[in-house]
């Protein structure tokens, strides 16, 4: 239909200085043919046919590209070409306008001449003294990954800016996107597109001659530059100048002259550095998208990143026919990130997947064998290997630039300019030269810049860094850079940290940890500075704790302590190392004598040095240790000692933490009234709306308080408020995003969710707990997570599976001496055995657990264990009925003494159900009513729903009896 409409435009149509003869597909200006691409002419004919009306983009695309799928970017390219040919916008002339969100409209007045139509031949433009051939382009790749946006942007920029340089480091794919963009622009330039590759030219004086040779023009003089200008003076062409970095000065001169003197010439250049001349617009080609390095990546989302897509496609081409599995995700993420998203590096590495597989290829890269991996045979020599690619760039540097680049290889990750100056030069006198070298390395795409923590930072791409490290090994001063690097970061960690600018979310620790780690490794190496290493470890281990890198913290603290000399014994340095070791090992190991020894040695040092703040930290650590060990009464004594020191020091924060610690201990010994008072008192001083953190001994104690408050509120008969507090604890911990805090919140919140019957939420929390504990090697927390998972399984009736999981988890917790929830898990295991008919096993488990609790002087676990024992005795039959009733009544009394209506209700439910079954309806009704009436909320939770059901049954039976 649309083709038919266009064909009706058979007469000559005039607008401005133009004549359009649609039947002959000819556009004239002042009776001379206008060079215009066929697609642009199709668009013009369609728009003129609908002059004054908006023609939608969809309608234009369907008319001009029938049966093809074309993006809007292609249409914009040809609209721009059409406007260029018409001179749209020059001297006030307007022909084609864009109607935002709708399409395009032809707006110039039209007229049809009287008499016969003109019959001007569609002949070529008049010849000049030079004849330009075209086009000459390399063939385009059949498929390119991750560059659609770059190609679309380049095609538009070439038309609008005229002179564009694609800049990027070696192997980034500059030539590829330039070639494909040029193919996209063929019609816009009526095939007059020429590709000049300078890779094989070593002499800068040959640049102009190379251009003339490619376009087929013989020089008329010795001034080749003038001949180039003359060749294109009256032509509209696109010149693609590829691989310019090694002849950059001559290319810059030619490009600047062409831009100024030949208005019809458009330039697209590729280079590892900008030409820096008048008219140039630089387009920086970015690496392919890499997946983030965290534990939440899956096959589904990792495959959305272009670096992974390219890697797996090239891997398949190499013969690797295995689909990406969940177990491979972390490896593929590390592989792609180590290759910086550089397409050439990815292709070279992926080419070995068919031979070595995923793990083997990762091992090749880990051993720096990436440098010898060879690419396609028809690739340029410098693209055959990564080493050759970097040699090309390195050989173009000055001696000073080579030295600076090699020295910078000791950095890992980002580093500021003062760090670069300190490491790259041997004295302050070198700073001006170093600054010039840094600027040049940035210009040559060998050094990247970014803004972090409010200042400019540099970063060497990983492949460049490893190459430069090999070059450093060839230098005379190869150990000097590492020594200067270690000294710089020792000074840095000793300096007070300035607060980050408001709104800046960059972590100071995260920004510098890579280089701090590198400095530690050098200090403790056989060529390092051991004394500096001890001092650095003492200052760096708290940073590692802050980042949740517990294994690393433990390792560096132990290494520092193992070589501690006489000069460091009894000093703040030893204290810092002991404290870091105690914190880290508490989370990663069993709660053994070595952990307690580290805490108490640190506490002794803090007291000797009169370091009261450190005393508070270590007392908090001892409190946590005793809590995890199951010595709840001992933890209460330590909490009281903490409160005494806090009151002596003064200040709201220490007092708030003391209240939270006291609340935790009171809850664990079974005094829930005091526990709630202490937790809420501390939270009144510092509610969660306040941004201040309360980090003491690796924990944020406000999170502990929220988690304990949730359990306490449930015990106190407030199930809804308990659920809210549990969710608040999880959300607050996730916001702080520290593994130990997240695990703490999830563990105690999960117990509340179980009690409430919110099993879907509990299941989600358990999964998150197991993942975080596993990712950060938090062994005890991982075991707790598995035990909670087993409880969940038992709850849904999979008794044997749940028992097996529970046995394994309890065994691990016992090995690690992590006993804080041991009574609860033993009760769950006993109930599971009882349900499975193994009453004797259940009885043994409960008696052993009760002995432990009673020897400790009674704890919050006592009512639950007594309730479980009573249920087990009921299951044993009539011989044990009296004992079962007495044990359940004991559970109810102990829960009452602890101020725990919810625990009383849990113990009353099996007793009331038993009485109802045996005809003691009135007693069952009175028992449940006396407890149920204490509740003011939570009537949708599992225990209260069951109580309501039993009360309805007792009321019905009572009515019938009367």
N, C-alpha and C positions, 0 to 999 in steps of 0.2 A: 504493500500500500504506500509506504513512504517513498520507495523508489519511483513509483508511478507519479507521486506528487512532484518529486524533484524533476522528472522528465518533462513536465509541462512548462518549465521555464525555458522556452525555446527562443524568445527574442532577446535582443541586446538590452541589458539593464545597465543604466548609468548611475553612479553614485560618486560624488566628489570628482577626482581626476580619473576614476576607474571606469572601465567597461567590462561587464561580465557576459560572456557568450557561453551559456550552459551547454548547448548542444555540441559545441566543439571543445568543451572543457578548457576554456581559455580565459585568462584574466589579463587585461591590458591596462597600462597606465600611460597616458599621453601617446596612445597608439603603439606602444612598445610592450612586448610580452613581459609579464611579471613571473619571476621564478618562485614557484610555490609548490609544496608537496601535494601529492594526490589526495591524501587524507584531509589536509587543510582545505583543499579546493572543494571536496565533498561537503565539508562542514559549512563553507561559505555559501555554496549553492542552496543547501537546506535552510540556512538562516535567512538568506535573501528571499527564498520562496515564502517564508513565514515572517517577513519583515514587520516589525512593530509588535510581534507576539513573542512570548517567552517559549522557547523550545527546551524541554527538559533534558537533563544530562542523559537519562535513560534512552530518550528518543534519539538523541544524536548518536549515542554509542550503537544502538540497534541499527541505525541507518548506515553508519560508516563502517562498522565492524560486524556485519551479519554473521551469525553462526559462530562467533568467537566470544570467549570470556575475557573482557578487558576491564582494567581498573580505571577509576576516575583520573588517576595520575597520568595515564596515557592521553586522555582527552585534554587535560590541562596543558600538556606539552604541545599538542597540535593547535589548541586555541592560541597559546602564546606565539607559536610559529605564524599563524594566520594574522594576528595583530601586528607582528613584526613586519610581515610582508606588506600590510596595508598602511603602515606608519601610524597605527592607532595611538592616539595620545600626543602626537607631535603637532605643534602649532595649533592646538585646540581641536584637532580632528578626532571625532568619535565615531566608530563603526560598530564594534561588538562590545556589549556590556554584560557583566556578570550580575544576575539577579540572585542574591544570596539565598541559598536553600532551595532554589527552584531550577535555574538553568541559565541559558544565555539568550540574548535578544539582539537582533540587528536594528540599529537605531538611526542610521544615516538616511536622508531623503533619497528616494529612487525616482528615476525617470526613464522613459523609453523613447529613443530617437525616432523621428519620422523618416519615412523612406525605407530603403532597403537596409538590411543589416550589414554590418561590416564583415568582410571575409578575410581578415588578416590571418596569415598562416601562423601556426604555432611553431615557429622556428626557434632555434636556440638563440641565446643572447649573442650579440655581436662578438666576434673574436677579437682578442687583443694581441699584442706582440708575444704574449706568453699563453700557453695552453695548459690548463690544469686538468689532470685526470681524476677519476674517483670512482667509487671509494676503494680504499685499501685498509681493511681491518682484519685482525686475527679472528678466527671463528669463535663464536660464543659458546660457553659451556652449556650443556643440555640442562643442567640443574645446579642451582646455587643455593646455599642454605644460610639463612640469617642475614641476608643483605638486601632484602626487598626495600626496606625503608631508606637505606643509603642510596640505592639506584634511583628511586623515585625522587629523593631530594636532589641528587646530582643533576638529573635531567632538567629539573626546573631551574636550578642554580645556573647551569650553563646557558640557558636561554635568557635568564633575567640579569645575571651578573657579567656574562661574556667571558670572564677569566677566572677559572676555579682551579685550585690546587688541592688534590687529594693527598693528605699527609698522614703518615702513620709509620710505625716501626716495621722492620723487615718481616716478611711473611704474613702481613696483615691482610693481604688480598687487594691492595690498591690497584694493581693492573687489572685484576678480574672485574672489579666494579666499574673501572673506567671503560673497559672493552664493552661490557654489557650496556652501560649507559650510552656509549657511542652507537651501538646497534639500535637502541631505542630512539635515537635522535636522527637516524638516517633520513627518514622522510621529512623531518623538520628542516634539514639542510639539503633536500633534494639530492641525496646520495653523496654530497660533497663533504665527506668525512675522511680524514687521513690520520693514520697511526704511525708515529715516528718513535722507535725504540732506541734509546741512547745507551742501552746496556753494553753494546759492543764497541762503543766509542770511548776511547781513552783520552783523546786530544780535544780540549775545549774549542780549539779553532775550527773544528769540523762540524760544529753544531748546525750553523746556518746551511752549510752545504748538504748535510744529511736531510734537512727539511726539503730543500730543492730537489734532491734526488728522489725522495719518496713521492712527491707530488708531480714529478715528471717535467721539471722545468730546468732548462740549461742555463747556467749563469751567463749574464751578459757583461760582467765586469769582475774586477777583483774584489769589489765590495759585495760579498755574498749577502750581508744583512739587507742592503738596499735592494738587491735582487729579490729577496724573500718578500719584502714590502711591496715591490712592484708586481710580483706574481699574484698577490691577493688584494690589490688596491681596490678593485671593482667587483670583487667576488664575495659571496656569502658562504663561508666554509667553517667547518669545525676541525681544528688541529688537536690531536691527542698526542701530547709530549710525555712519553713514559720513561721512568727510571732516570730522573734528572739530578739526583743528589750528588753524583760525582762530577758533573759538568754544570753545577748549579749557577755559576757566575755567567757563563755564556748563555745558558737557557734564559736566565733572568733578563739579560740585555735584549735578546731576540723577542721574548714575550712582551716586555715593556714597550718596545718599539711597535710591534704588531698591534697591541692594544690601543696605542695612541694614534697610529697613522692609518690603520685599516679597519674602519668601523664595521665592516661585514665579517671580520674574522672573530670566531669564538675559540677560546683556548681551554683545554682540559689537560692539566699536567698532574703527574704523580711523582712524589718525592718523599724522602724520609725527613726532609726539612723544607720549610717554606722558602719561596724565591725572594720574598720581601721586596717587591717592587710595586710601583703605582698600578692600581687597578686590580690587584690580586685579591681574591676571596678564598680563604683557607677553609677547607672542609676536613676535619679530623676524623679519620675512619677509626671507629672504636672496636675493641675486641668483641668476639662473639659473646653472647650472654652465657655466663657461667652460673651453675646452681650454687646457692649459699652452702656454707659448711656447717650444717647442724644436723642433729639426729632425727629430724622430722621429715626428711626427704623420703619419698617412695618412688617406685618405678613410674607410676602415673605422672607425678609432677616433675620428676627429674628429666623425663623425656620431652618436656615443653621447652627446655633450654637449647638454644641453637648450637652451643658448643658440644653438648651431648649428642644432638641429632647428627652433626657432622662426624663426630667420632664413631658412632655406631654405624653410620652409612659406609664410611671408609673401612671400618672393621669388617663389615659384611663383604665388601669388595675384595678384602684380603683373604677371604675364605672362612671367616668366623661366623658360623651359622647358628650361634646360640642366642636366644632371646635374653634380654636383660632381666635378671632375677632380683628379688628384693635383697638377697645377700650380696649382690654386686653393687648396690647403690652407693655405699660409702666409698668403694674403690673407684668407681667411675667419677664420682664427685672430686675425689682427690687427684685423679689423673687429669681431668680437665682443668682444675684450678692450678695445678703445677705447670700447665702449658699456657697459662695466661689468656686463654681464649684466642690464641693466635692460630688462624686456620692452617698455615703451613706446618706448625709444630704439631697440631692435632692430627693432620693427615699423616705425617711421618710416624708418629707414635702408633696410630691406629693401623697403619700398614703392617704391623707385626703381630696383630691380634690373632690372625689365622695360624701363626706358628707358635706363639708363646701363650696365648690365652690372656684372660684378664689379669690374673695375679702375676704371671710371668712378665707381661708388659709393664705393669706397675714396678716390678723389681728392676727391669731395665732402666726405667727412669730414675729410680732411687739410686742406682749406681752410676748415674750420669752417662750411661751408654746411649742416651738420646742423641748425643752429638754425632754418632756414627750412623744413625738410622738413615737410610737412603730413600729418596723420593722417586717420582716418576722419571724414567730415562730421558724423556724429551723436555724435562724442566731445565731452566737456566742453570748453569753450574753453581751459582750461589744459592740456588734453591734445592740443590741435591741433598744437602744435609744442613742441620741447624748450625753446625760449626762453620760451614761455608757461608751461610747467611750472615752470621755475626762477624766473621772475618771481613766480609765486604764492608760492613759499617765501621769496624774497628780500624781498618786500614785507611779510612778516610779521615781519621782523627789526627789532631796534632799530638806531639809527644806529651804535652801537659794534660791534654784531655784524656789520653790513654792512661796516664798515671792516676788521674782523679777517678776515672771509671773503675779501674782495678781496685783502688783503695775503698771505694764505696761498696764494693761487693761484700764487705764484712757486715754491712747492715742487713737486717731482716725486717721487711715491712716498711712502714713509714718512718721518716726521720726529718727533723727540722734543719734549717740552714746552719744554725750554730753547731749542730752535731756534725754536719757535712764538713764544715770548716775545720773542726777539731780533729777529724779523722783523716780527711783527704790531704791536709798539709802538715808539714813538719814544724812550722812556726807561724806566729801571727803575721809575719811579713808576707806569707803566701796568700793571705785572704783575698786581696783583689784579683789575683790570677785564678784562684779557686772559684770565685764568684763568676768570672768570665767563662771558665770551663763548665761550671754548672749550667749557666745559661745556654751555652752551646750544646751541651748534651741534651737539654730539654728541647732545643730547636731541632736536633737531629733525631728526635723520637726515641732516644735511648734512656731517658730519665723522665718519669711521669711526675706531675705535680697535682696536689689536691689541697683543699682547705680542711683542716681538722683542728679541733680545739681552738678555733679562732685564728689560727696561723697557717702559713703555707708550709706544707710538708712535701718531701720528695719520696719517691719509691722506685726502685729498680724492678722491672718485670722479672719474674722468677727465672725465665730462661736466660735473660740478659745477665742477671746476677750470677748464675752458675757459670756462665761463660767468662764473666769478668773475674770470678774467683780463680778460675784456671789461669788467667793472665796474671793475677796477683801472685800466684805461686811461682811465676817466672821472674818476679821483680826482686831487686836487691833488698828492698825494705819490706819483704812480704810479711814479717811478724810485727812490724811497727804499727801498721794500721789496726790490727786486732788489739794491741796494747792500748793505743790511744782511744779506741772504741770502748774498751772496758773501763778506762779511767773516766771517760765522759759519763757513762751511765752510772758509775759509782757516785760521781758528784751529783748527778740528776736525782737519784733516789734519796740522797741526803738532804736535798733542798725541800723547803715547805712547798706544798702544792698550791698553786693559785686556783681559785674556783673557776670552773668553766664558764664562758659567757652565757648569759641567760638564754635559754632555748636551745643551747648546744647540747646534744645528747651523746656526743662522742665521749667515751670513757677514756680518761687519762691512762688508766692501767692497761686497757685493751690496746691503746695506741702504741704504747712503749714496750709491751711485754715480750714481743718477738726479739727486740734488741737486748732487753735485760737478760733473756734466756741465753742469747748468743754470747753475751759478756760473761755470764756464769760458766758456760761451757769452756770458754777460752781460759778463764782464771784457774779452773780446776784441771786443765790439760797439762801435759808434761812440759809445755813451754810457757805455761801461764804464771800468774802472780797469785800465789796461794793466800797471802795475807789480804790482798784486795778481794779475793774470792770469799773469804770468811765474812768480811764486812759487807760485801754485796749480798751474800746469802741472808745475812741478818736483816737487811733492809728489804730484800726482794721477796722473802717468803710471805710476809703479810700481804703483798700485792698478789701473789699466787693464790693465797686464801681468798682474797677479795674476788678473784675471778673464778673461784671454784675449782682450781687446778690442784686438788689435794694431793694426788700422788707425786706431782712435781715438788710441791711444798715439802712433803715428807722427805723426798730424796735429797733436796738441797740442804735442808736442815740437818739431816743425818751426816751428810758429807762435811758440812761445816763443823759440826760437833766432833766428828771423828778425828779431825786434825787440829783441834783447838790447842793452841800453845799456852804456856804459862801466863803470857801477857793478857790473854783474853779470859782466863778463868775468873769467875766471880764478877764479871763486868756486865754492862748492859747488853753487850754483844752476845754473850752466852745466854743471858736472860731471854733475848729476842729469839734466838734459835731454839731454846728449850720450849718456849711458849708456842712457837709455830709448829714444832714437832708434835707437841702434845695435842694441839687442835687438829692437825691433819690426821694423825694416827688414830685419834678417837673415831673419826668418821670412816677410815679406811680399813682398820684392823679390829681384832677382838679387843674387848675392854679388859686388857690384861694388866699384869703388874708393871710392865714396861711403860704403859700409858700413864698409870697412876704415878709412877716414879718420875716421869717427865713433868707432870703437873706439880708434884710436891717439890721437886728440885727448883722449878721455876718460882714457886711460891716462896720458898726459902730465900732465893736470890732477891726477890722483890722486897721481902721484909728486911733483909740485910742492907739493901740499897735504899730503903725507905721510899720505894716507888709505890705509892698507894694506888694509883690508877692501875698499875700492873697487878697489884694484889687483888683488886676487884676482878680483873680479867681472869686471873688464875683461880680465884674462889668460884667464879661462875663456871669455870671449866671443871673444877672438882665437883660442883653441884650437878652438872650434867653427867659427869662420869658416874657418880653414885646413883643418880636416877636411872641411868641405863643399866647399871649393875643390879638394880632392884633393891638397893639399900635406901628406901624412901625416908626412913627416920633419920639416917645419917645425912641425907640431902637437906632435911629440914634444919638440922644443926648448922650446916654450912650456909644455908640461906640466912640464918640468923646472924652468923659471923659477917656475911656480906653486908647485911643491913647495918651492923655496927660500924663498919668501915665507911659505908656510904654516908651515914649520919655524921661521922667525924669529918669527912671531906666536905659535905654539904653539896648543894646543887640538886635541882629537881630531877635530872635524868638518872643519876645513880639511885635516888630514892625510889623512882618509878620502877626501875629494874629490880630493886630489892623487893618491892611489893609483888612483882610478877613472879619472882623466884619463890617467894613465900607462898604465893597462891598455888604454884605448881606442886610444891611439896605437901601443902595441906590437902590438896586434892588426892595426891597419891597415898597419903596415910589414911585417907577416908574422912577428913573434916571438910565437907563440901560447903558448909556455911562460911567458914573462914576463907576457904579458897576463893569463893565468889567475891567476898568483900575485898580481898587483896587484889585480885585481877582487875576488878572494876575500879578500884581506887587508883591503880597505876594507869589505866586507860583514861580516866578522867584527867589525869595530869597530862597525858600525851595520847589523845585520840588518833585514830588512823588517818583522819583528815590532815594531820600535821605531817609534813614531809620528812622530819628528822628520823634518821635510822638509829637503831640501838644495837649495834654490833658489839657483842661481847663474846669472846672465845668462839668465834665462828658462827654464832647464831644472832639473828635479830630477835631479841627477847620479847618484843611486842607480838611477834608471830607465835611464840610459845604461849604467851598469855592468852591470845585469841583462841588458840587451839584448846588450851586447858579450860578456858571459860566456856567454850562450846560443850565440852564434856560435863563440866560442872552444872551448867544450866539444865542439861538433860537430867542429871542426877537430881537436881532441885525441883523437878516436875515442870519444867518449862521447855517442852520439846520443840515448839516452833521457834522460840528465840534461840535455842541451841542450834537448830538447822541454819538459821540466819548467820549466827556467829561462825559456824563451820565453813559456810560458803565465803564469808568475809575473810576468814583466815587463809583460805586457798587463793582467793583473788589477790589479797595483799602480798602473799608470798610470790605468786606468779609475777606480780608487778615488779618486785625487787629482783626476781630472776636469779636467785642463788640456789644451787642444788640442795644444800643441806636444809635451808629454810623451806623450800618447796616440799621436800620429803616429810619434814616435821608436820607441816600443815596438812598434807594429804593423809598421813597415818592417823592422826587423831580426829580429823574431820571424817574419815571413813568409818571409824567406830561409831560416831554419832549418826551417820547416815544409815548404818546397819541397824542401830537401835530404833531409829525412826521408821525403818522399813522402806527407805528410799533406795532400792536396790539398783536401779538404773544409774543413779548418780554415784552410788558407791562403786559400781563396776567401772565407770569411767575414771573415777579417782584412783582406783587400784591400778588400772592400766597405765595411767600417767606416772604413778609412783614407781612402778617396776621399770618403766622406760628411763626415767631420770636417774634412778639409782644405778641402773646398768650402765648408762652412758658415762656417768661420772665415777664409776667404780666405788660406789658407796655400799660395801658388802653387807653390813648389818641392816641397812634400810632395804636393801634388795631382799634379804631374807624375810623381813617383816612384810614386805609387799607380797611375797609368795604365800606367806601364812594367811594374810587377809584374802588373797585370791582363793586359797583352799577353803576358808570359812564361807566364802561366797558359793563355792561349788557344793559344799555340804548343805547349805541352806536350800539349794534347789534339788536335793535328793540324790546327788551323785556321790554316795557315801564312800565307796571304795577309792574312787579317784581322789576325793577330798582328803581322806585319811592318809593316803600315800603322800600327797603334797604336804600335808600338815606335819607328818613325821619327818620329812626331809627338811622342811623349814625350821621346825623346832630343834632338830639336831644341829643345824647350822647356827641358830641363835644361841644354843647352849655352848657350842664351841667358841663363839665370839663373846660369850658372857653378856649377851644383850637381853636382859631379863625384864625390861620395863612392862611388857605385855605378856610375859610368859604365863602367868596365872590365867589370863583370859584365853590364850590359845590352848592351854591344857584343858580348860573347861569345854571349849569347842570340840577338841579331839575326844574327850570323854563322852560328850553327848552324841557324837557321831558313832562311836563304838556301841553305845547303849542302843541307838536306833537300829544298828546293824545286828543286834542280838548278842553282842559280846559284853555282857554285863560285868563279868569279873575284871576284864581289862579296864573298863570304865571306872570301876570301883578303885582299882589300884592307882590309876592316874589321879583321881580326885583326892584320895587320901594323901598321896605324896605331895600334891600341890597345896593342900590345906596345911600340911605340916610345915611347909616352907613359909607360908603366910603367917601362921600362928607363931612360929619361931621369930619372925621379924617383928612381932608385936602388933599384928593386925594391920591390914591395909584396905584400900578401896576395893580390892578383889574379893574380899571375904564373902560379902552377900552373894555374889555371882557364883562362887565356888560352892557355897552351901546350897544355893538353889539348884545347881547342877547335880549335886549329890542327892538332894531330896528327890529330884525327878528320876534319877537312876534307881533309887531305892523303891520308888513307886512301881518302876518297870520290873523289879525283881519279884513282885507278887505279894500275896497276903501276909507272908511271914515277916515282911519288912515294912508293913504299912505304918505301924506306930512310930518306928524310928524315922520313916520318911516324913511323917507329919511334924515330929519334933525338930528335924533338921530344917524343914521349910519355915517353921515358926522362928527358929533361930535366925535364919536368913532375913526374915521380915524385921526382927528386933534389931539386928546389926545395921540394916539399912536405915531403920528409924534413928538409931544412935548417930549415924553418919549424916543425917539430914538429907536423905536421898529417897523421896517418894517414888521416883521411877524405878529404882532398884527394889523398893518394897512391893510395887505392883508386879514386877517381873516374878518375884518369889511367891506372891499371893496367887497368881494365875493358875499354876499347876495344882496348888492346894485347893483352891475354890472349885476347879474342874473335878478334882477327886471327890470332894465333899458332895458336889452336885450329883455325881454318878452313884454315890453310895447313900443318897437320900438325905443328906444333911444340908438341905436347901437353905434353911434360915441362916445357918452359920456361914455358908458360902456367900449368901446375899449380904450379910452384915459385914463380913471381912472385906469384900470388894467395895461396898458402898463407902466404908470408912476411909478407904484410900482414894477411890475414884473421885469423891467429892472434894478432895484437895486440889484437883487439877482445874485450871482455868483456860487451858489452851491445848492444842495438839490432839484434838479428838479425832483427827484423821490418821493418826500414826498407828502403827501395827498393834502395840500393846493395849492402847486405849480402845481401839476397835474390838479387840478380842474381849476386853473387860466388859464393854458395852453389850456384846453378844451374850456373854455369860450372865450378865445382870438381867437381860431380857428373859433368858431361860429360867433363872431362879425366880424372877417375878411371876412368870407364867406358871411354873410348878407350884409356887406358893399360893397363887390364886386358886388353882385347881384343888390343892390340898384343903384349903379352907372351905 
